[in-house]
Amino acid sequence: SSQSCSGANIVINTIFAEAVDEICSELETAVSKGKNFNDTLQGILQGIVKKHKRIIFNGDNYSAEWTKEAEKRGLPNLRNTPDTLEVIEKDKKYGALFEKYGVLTKEEFKSRNDVYHHAYEMTIAMEANCAITIAKTLVIPAALEYQGVLAETIQKV
């Protein structure tokens, strides 16, 4: 929630550009061979829906139901940032997609992933340090004070 939406928009727009490029290429090839534009387009779109309908889920993607459904459908369900960044780094097809459409070079793609790693690690470190500070300055002193009250009460009894 603290990240800019620009990164996600770059990804979505690049994926959309690839999808439109594939549809247009297939359509142009068919029309150049004398096939009817509308019939061909209808066939292409139906094929896309048939091929990719397993990813459509009209429920809550954060629910346990979705986790089970994704597994049943054979879909990846990466639930944390480190796992996701690892997949993005290891599978070269992601960087190749951005390079193909001139959005990011290999170096820029790697650099963005390095920045995402660093930002995640820094956020986790900061949150851990805050938790330690809270424990040292608030929780432990309050617990010790209460322990003293209890000890005093026991002693009086």
Protein Blocks (a to p, Z undefined) as FASTA:
>chain_A
ZZcfklmmmmmmmmmmmmmmmmmmmmmmmmmnopafklmmmmmmmmmmmmmmmmpccbdf
kbmklmmmmmmnopacdfbfklmmmmmmmmmmlmmmmmmnomacfklmmmmmmmmmmmmm
mmmmmmmmmmmmmmmmmmmmmmmmmmmmmmmmmmmZZ
